[in-house]
Amino acid sequence: MAKTTMSSSDEKLPRDQIEDNYSRGEEESGEMFSAKEAAAIRRRIDFRLIPALGLMYGISLMDRKNVSNAAIAGMRQDLDLLQGYRYSLITLTFFITYVVFQPPMTVLCRKIGPRLFLPGICLAWGVVIIGFGFTNDWTTMVALRLVLGILEAGYFPGTIYLLSTWYLKFEVARRYSVFYLIGSFASALSGILAYGLMQMEGVQGIRGWRWIFIMEGVITVAIALFGALFIVRFPDAEQKKPSFRFLKPEECQFIVDRLEKERGDVEPEKFNVIKFLKPAGHIEIWGFAFMFFCITTVTYSFSFFLPIILKDNLGFSMAASQCLIAPPYAFSAILMFTTAWFADRTKIRAPFIIFNSLLSLIGLPIMGFHSNSAVRYFGVFIGVAGANANVPLVMAYQANNIRGQWKRAFCSATLTGFGGIGGIAGSLVFRTQDKPEYLPGIVATMTACGCVAITICLMTVYFKWQNAKADRGEKVLEGDPEFRYTL
């Protein structure tokens, strides 16, 4: 029940239970809730947003990388993809439109609202995936991948933007990690699902690899409809028009108040192109983006080529290659949540990002160069886990160190846009002509991991310098005298 007075100390929100960090958020103005009631409100937001968004993200990953499952199920032979760069071209064309359309699609998400926009584009790309199953030549596949890139361009930046608007600074890493964990786990099952769908070979005269696309497209449409029932608006829009069975007006006001006290940017300014693009002049924005590019170069290279590497490089059968994808991603989920939990508890990001980068840096050469297949598969485990665990941490690192609605939108677009460029790089690093050792790909991904560790060290030094200037009163950061960068 909401409280209406502010006299009792137990009606204030304790720092360790509610804000965890917030020098300006210990007391909420307006309607007050007990710690237990406030936690229940946050859980309601969690349950309403994160499972649906995570499932839709999982299906988006599955839909963009299912070409690798179809490739070893006969698609390369049927569509004559073994010549030159045809298969790599199919994988990378998705990212051309995915990168180019990130900024406008993020603006559309803000304008239309996530409740309609996110399920809508998911439904549309599900229909496109079904169309993949009826493709008869590789050039049509390229065209469909371009369309898929346009539609998926709005999902990831729109989602991380939406989540960043609902949570406080040191609540967001755990939410990002659970969101990404659900998505990665769902995506990890794609190999097992693809193997099952391959058994439909010849049903209705349709090849097994075609059934992979058709049935996964149907699943995508179903998940989009499910997501439409749960996804809510941005906090400021929820105040004006509450979603069905979500928050009461006083509960929504409580959320808005605590967000406003922490960063003062709940209400968006009217869209202005100059204001939207202004953050492009801030060096830290490109530091976040470069790190995300390096991380996604590694994660996408695993996504697109892990079944092929397991088959060609490690010598597993086709069935084993499809099914052995899942365990490394399950381990990734454990590492991801653990590091995110400790990062939120300790209120720092950099040491955990460095740790995960070094873990991948150790795993990749083991995967590539050890003589024993079992040991090399262990290298796959830690290589995949370290790279994937860094995704939500870098997302949280960026979200913690920016302020303002349109800056948040721009940074979401640049972060995921560079992630898309990482997808282009990841689709090219393990080339057909380099099999079975794939030495250039191993070296390229190791270099990317090293660049993440170096960049985060440089940014930590820069942020410490900026914070020290703010402490001395020489500079105001992000337009707020009390704002300090998270290290």
C-alpha positions in Angstrom: 0.0 0.0 0.0 1.3 3.5 -0.8 2.3 5.7 2.1 1.3 9.3 2.2 3.7 10.8 4.7 7.4 11.2 4.9 7.9 11.4 8.6 8.9 7.9 9.5 12.3 6.7 8.7 11.1 3.3 7.7 9.0 4.9 4.9 12.2 6.0 3.2 13.9 3.7 0.8 17.2 2.3 2.3 20.2 2.9 0.1 21.3 -0.8 0.2 17.8 -2.2 -0.7 16.4 0.3 -3.1 19.0 2.5 -4.7 22.3 0.7 -4.0 24.3 3.7 -5.2 22.3 6.7 -5.4 23.5 9.8 -3.6 20.4 11.6 -4.8 17.8 8.9 -4.6 17.6 7.9 -1.0 14.2 9.7 -0.5 11.5 9.6 -3.1 9.3 12.6 -3.5 5.5 12.2 -3.7 4.0 8.8 -3.0 6.2 6.6 -0.8 6.5 2.9 -0.7 8.1 0.5 1.8 11.2 -1.4 0.7 9.1 -4.5 0.2 6.6 -2.7 -1.9 9.2 -1.0 -4.0 10.9 -4.4 -4.7 7.6 -5.8 -5.7 7.1 -3.0 -8.2 10.5 -3.6 -9.7 9.8 -7.4 -10.0 6.6 -6.6 -11.8 8.6 -4.5 -14.3 11.2 -7.4 -14.6 8.5 -10.0 -15.3 6.7 -7.9 -17.8 9.6 -6.8 -19.8 12.6 -9.1 -19.6 11.2 -12.6 -20.5 9.4 -11.3 -23.6 12.2 -9.1 -24.8 14.7 -11.9 -24.1 12.7 -14.5 -26.1 12.3 -12.1 -29.0 16.0 -11.4 -28.9 16.8 -15.1 -28.9 14.6 -15.7 -31.9 16.3 -12.7 -33.6 19.7 -14.3 -33.1 18.4 -17.6 -34.3 16.9 -16.1 -37.4 20.0 -14.2 -38.4 22.4 -17.2 -37.8 20.3 -20.1 -38.9 22.1 -20.0 -42.2 25.0 -21.8 -40.5 22.6 -24.7 -39.5 21.1 -24.8 -43.0 24.6 -24.6 -44.6 25.7 -28.0 -43.2 22.2 -29.5 -43.8 22.6 -29.2 -47.6 22.0 -25.6 -48.4 25.5 -24.9 -49.6 25.2 -27.7 -52.2 21.6 -26.9 -53.3 22.3 -23.2 -53.8 25.8 -23.6 -55.1 27.4 -21.7 -52.2 30.7 -23.5 -52.2 32.1 -21.2 -54.9 34.2 -18.4 -53.6 32.7 -16.0 -51.1 29.0 -16.8 -51.7 28.3 -18.2 -48.3 30.2 -15.3 -46.6 28.3 -12.8 -48.8 25.0 -14.2 -47.6 26.0 -13.9 -44.0 27.5 -10.4 -44.2 24.8 -8.7 -46.4 22.4 -8.9 -43.5 24.7 -6.5 -41.6 24.9 -3.9 -44.3 21.3 -2.8 -43.8 21.4 -3.8 -40.1 24.1 -1.1 -39.5 22.7 1.6 -41.9 19.2 1.4 -40.5 20.1 1.5 -36.8 19.7 5.2 -36.2 16.4 5.8 -38.0 14.9 2.6 -36.6 15.8 3.7 -33.1 14.1 7.1 -33.6 11.0 5.2 -35.0 11.0 3.1 -31.8 10.8 6.3 -29.7 8.2 7.8 -32.0 5.9 4.8 -32.4 6.6 3.3 -29.0 8.1 -0.1 -28.2 4.8 -1.7 -27.4 3.8 -1.6 -31.1 7.2 -1.2 -32.8 9.1 -4.2 -31.3 6.5 -7.0 -31.8 5.6 -5.5 -35.2 9.1 -5.8 -36.7 9.5 -9.2 -35.1 6.3 -10.4 -36.9 7.5 -9.0 -40.2 10.9 -10.6 -40.1 9.3 -13.9 -39.2 7.4 -13.8 -42.5 10.7 -13.1 -44.2 12.4 -16.1 -42.6 9.5 -18.3 -43.9 10.4 -16.9 -47.3 14.0 -18.2 -47.0 12.6 -21.7 -47.1 11.3 -21.2 -50.6 14.5 -19.6 -52.0 15.9 -21.3 -55.2 19.1 -19.4 -55.8 21.7 -17.6 -53.7 21.0 -14.1 -55.1 17.4 -14.3 -53.8 18.9 -15.3 -50.4 21.1 -12.2 -50.5 18.1 -10.0 -51.1 16.1 -11.5 -48.3 19.0 -11.1 -45.9 19.1 -7.4 -46.8 15.4 -7.1 -45.9 15.9 -9.1 -42.7 18.7 -6.6 -41.7 16.4 -3.6 -42.1 13.7 -5.2 -39.9 16.1 -6.5 -37.2 18.0 -3.1 -37.1 15.3 -1.7 -34.8 15.1 -4.5 -32.3 18.3 -4.6 -30.3 18.9 -0.8 -30.0 15.2 -0.3 -29.3 15.3 -3.0 -26.5 18.4 -1.8 -24.7 17.1 1.8 -25.0 13.8 0.7 -23.5 15.4 -1.2 -20.6 17.8 1.7 -19.8 14.8 4.0 -19.3 13.1 1.7 -16.7 16.1 1.0 -14.4 18.6 2.9 -12.2 22.3 3.0 -12.8 23.4 -0.1 -10.9 20.3 -2.1 -11.5 20.7 -2.3 -15.3 23.7 -4.8 -15.7 21.8 -7.7 -14.1 18.7 -6.9 -16.2 20.8 -6.7 -19.4 22.5 -10.0 -18.4 19.2 -11.8 -17.8 17.8 -10.4 -21.0 20.9 -11.5 -23.0 21.0 -14.8 -21.1 17.5 -15.7 -22.1 18.2 -14.6 -25.7 21.5 -16.6 -25.8 20.0 -19.7 -24.3 17.1 -19.6 -26.8 19.6 -19.1 -29.6 21.9 -21.9 -28.3 19.0 -24.3 -28.7 18.9 -23.5 -32.4 21.4 -26.2 -33.2 19.3 -28.9 -31.5 16.1 -27.5 -33.1 17.8 -27.4 -36.5 18.9 -31.0 -36.1 15.3 -32.0 -35.3 13.9 -30.0 -38.2 16.5 -31.6 -40.6 14.7 -34.9 -39.9 11.8 -33.6 -41.9 13.9 -34.1 -45.0 11.6 -35.0 -47.9 8.3 -34.2 -46.1 6.0 -32.7 -48.7 8.9 -33.0 -51.1 10.8 -30.2 -49.2 14.5 -30.5 -48.2 15.4 -30.5 -44.5 17.3 -27.3 -44.6 14.3 -25.5 -46.0 12.2 -26.8 -43.1 14.7 -25.1 -40.8 13.7 -21.7 -42.2 10.0 -22.4 -42.5 9.4 -23.7 -39.0 11.7 -21.2 -37.3 9.8 -18.4 -39.2 6.5 -19.8 -37.8 8.0 -19.8 -34.3 9.1 -16.2 -34.8 5.6 -15.1 -35.7 4.2 -16.9 -32.6 6.8 -15.2 -30.3 6.0 -11.8 -31.8 2.4 -12.2 -30.9 3.4 -13.3 -27.4 5.6 -10.3 -27.0 2.8 -7.9 -28.1 0.9 -9.0 -25.0 3.7 -8.1 -22.5 5.9 -5.3 -23.8 5.1 -1.9 -22.3 5.7 1.7 -23.2 8.5 4.1 -22.1 7.9 5.3 -18.5 6.8 8.8 -19.5 4.2 7.2 -21.9 3.0 4.7 -19.3 2.2 7.7 -17.0 -0.2 9.0 -19.6 -1.6 5.8 -20.9 -1.0 2.7 -18.6 -0.7 -0.7 -20.2 -3.2 -3.5 -19.3 -2.6 -5.0 -15.9 0.8 -3.4 -15.4 1.5 -0.5 -12.9 -1.0 1.6 -11.0 -0.7 5.4 -11.5 1.0 5.9 -8.2 3.4 3.0 -8.8 4.4 4.5 -12.2 4.9 7.9 -10.6 7.2 6.2 -8.1 9.3 4.8 -10.9 9.4 8.1 -12.7 10.4 10.0 -9.6 13.3 7.7 -8.7 14.6 7.8 -12.3 14.2 11.6 -12.4 16.1 12.0 -9.2 19.0 9.9 -10.4 19.5 11.3 -13.9 16.7 13.9 -14.6 16.0 12.7 -18.2 12.7 10.8 -18.0 10.7 13.3 -20.1 12.1 13.3 -23.7 12.8 16.5 -25.4 11.2 17.1 -28.8 13.2 15.4 -31.5 15.9 17.5 -33.1 18.4 16.1 -35.6 21.2 18.3 -34.3 20.6 17.3 -30.7 20.3 13.7 -31.7 23.7 13.8 -33.5 25.5 16.0 -31.0 26.9 13.1 -29.0 28.9 12.1 -32.0 31.5 14.6 -30.9 32.1 12.8 -27.5 35.1 10.6 -27.6 33.7 8.1 -25.0 30.8 7.2 -27.3 33.2 5.8 -29.9 35.1 4.0 -27.1 31.9 2.1 -26.2 31.2 1.5 -29.8 34.7 0.2 -30.6 34.6 -2.2 -27.7 31.2 -3.5 -28.8 32.5 -4.0 -32.4 35.4 -6.1 -31.1 33.2 -8.2 -28.8 30.6 -8.8 -31.5 33.3 -9.7 -34.0 34.1 -12.7 -31.8 30.5 -13.5 -30.8 29.2 -13.4 -34.4 32.1 -15.4 -35.7 31.1 -18.2 -33.3 27.5 -17.8 -34.1 28.0 -18.2 -37.9 30.8 -20.7 -38.0 30.8 -22.8 -34.8 28.8 -25.7 -36.4 31.2 -25.6 -39.3 34.3 -25.3 -37.1 33.1 -28.3 -35.0 32.6 -30.3 -38.1 35.6 -29.3 -40.2 38.1 -28.3 -37.6 37.3 -30.5 -34.6 36.1 -33.5 -36.7 32.7 -34.0 -35.1 29.8 -35.5 -37.1 27.1 -33.3 -38.6 24.6 -34.4 -35.8 27.2 -33.8 -33.1 28.2 -30.4 -34.6 24.5 -29.3 -34.4 24.0 -30.5 -30.8 27.4 -29.5 -29.3 26.6 -25.8 -29.9 24.4 -25.6 -26.8 26.7 -26.5 -23.9 29.2 -23.6 -24.4 26.3 -21.1 -24.5 24.9 -22.6 -21.4 28.2 -22.0 -19.7 28.2 -18.5 -21.1 24.9 -17.9 -19.3 26.4 -18.8 -16.0 29.4 -16.6 -16.4 27.4 -13.8 -17.8 25.0 -13.5 -14.9 27.8 -14.1 -12.3 30.0 -11.3 -13.6 27.0 -8.9 -14.1 25.8 -9.6 -10.5 29.3 -8.8 -9.1 29.6 -5.8 -11.3 26.3 -4.3 -10.0 27.2 -5.2 -6.4 30.7 -3.6 -6.6 29.5 -0.7 -8.8 32.4 -1.1 -11.2 32.5 -2.5 -14.8 36.1 -2.4 -16.1 37.7 -5.3 -14.1 35.0 -7.7 -15.1 35.2 -6.7 -18.8 39.0 -7.2 -18.7 38.5 -10.6 -17.0 36.1 -11.8 -19.7 38.3 -10.6 -22.5 41.3 -12.5 -21.1 39.2 -15.6 -20.7 38.4 -15.5 -24.4 42.0 -14.7 -25.2 43.0 -17.9 -23.5 40.2 -20.1 -25.0 40.7 -19.1 -28.6 44.2 -20.5 -29.1 43.3 -23.7 -27.2 40.4 -24.1 -29.6 42.6 -23.5 -32.6 45.9 -25.2 -31.9 45.6 -28.0 -29.3 46.0 -31.5 -30.8 43.2 -33.1 -28.7 39.6 -32.5 -29.8 38.2 -32.7 -26.3 40.7 -30.0 -25.1 39.9 -27.9 -28.1 36.2 -28.2 -27.3 37.0 -26.9 -23.8 38.7 -23.9 -25.5 35.4 -23.4 -27.3 33.6 -23.2 -23.9 35.8 -20.5 -22.4 36.2 -18.6 -25.7 32.4 -18.4 -26.3 31.7 -17.7 -22.6 34.2 -14.8 -22.2 33.0 -13.0 -25.4 29.3 -13.4 -24.7 29.6 -12.4 -21.0 31.0 -9.1 -22.1 28.0 -8.1 -24.2 25.7 -7.1 -21.3 28.6 -5.6 -19.3 29.5 -3.2 -22.1 25.9 -2.3 -22.7 25.6 -1.5 -18.9 28.9 0.4 -19.0 27.6 2.6 -21.8 24.2 3.1 -20.2 25.8 4.1 -16.9 27.9 6.8 -18.5 25.4 8.8 -20.6 22.5 11.0 -19.7 19.6 12.4 -21.7 16.9 10.6 -23.8 18.1 11.4 -27.3 21.7 10.9 -26.3 20.6 7.5 -25.0 18.8 6.8 -28.3 21.8 7.9 -30.3 24.2 5.8 -28.2 22.0 2.7 -28.4 22.1 3.1 -32.2 25.9 3.6 -32.4 26.6 0.8 -30.0 24.5 -1.8 -31.8 25.5 -0.3 -35.2 29.1 -1.0 -34.5 27.9 -4.4 -33.2 26.5 -4.9 -36.6 29.8 -4.0 -38.2 31.3 -6.6 -35.9 28.8 -9.0 -37.4 30.2 -8.2 -40.9 33.7 -8.8 -39.6 32.6 -11.9 -37.8 31.0 -13.3 -41.0 34.4 -13.0 -42.8 37.0 -14.1 -40.3 36.6 -17.9 -40.7 36.9 -18.3 -44.5 36.2 -21.4 -46.4 39.7 -21.4 -48.0 41.3 -21.4 -44.5 39.8 -24.7 -43.4 40.4 -26.9 -41.5 42.8 -24.9 -39.3 41.2 -21.4 -39.8 44.4 -19.7 -38.6 43.6 -16.2 -39.8 40.2 -16.4 -38.0 41.7 -17.5 -34.7 44.3 -14.7 -34.9 41.7 -12.0 -35.8 39.4 -13.0 -32.9 42.3 -13.0 -30.4 43.3 -9.6 -31.6 39.7 -8.3 -31.0 39.7 -9.6 -27.4 43.0 -7.9 -26.8 41.7 -4.6 -28.1 38.7 -4.8 -25.7 41.0 -5.1 -22.7 43.3 -2.3 -23.9 40.4 0.1 -24.7 38.7 -0.4 -21.3 42.0 0.4 -19.6 42.3 3.6 -21.6 38.7 4.6 -20.9 39.1 4.0 -17.2 42.1 6.4 -17.1 40.1 9.0 -19.0 37.0 8.6 -16.8 39.1 8.9 -13.6 40.6 12.1 -15.0 37.2 13.5 -15.8 35.8 12.6 -12.4 38.7 14.2 -10.7 38.1 17.5 -12.6 34.4 17.4 -11.6 35.3 16.7 -8.0 37.5 19.9 -8.0 34.6 21.9 -9.5 36.5 22.5 -12.8 33.9 20.7 -15.0 30.3 19.7 -15.0 29.8 16.2 -16.5 26.8 15.4 -18.7 25.1 18.6 -17.7 24.7 17.5 -14.0 27.0 18.7 -11.2 26.5 15.4 -9.3 27.1 13.1 -12.3 30.2 10.9 -12.1 31.4 8.3 -14.7 31.2 4.7 -13.6 34.6 3.0 -13.9 
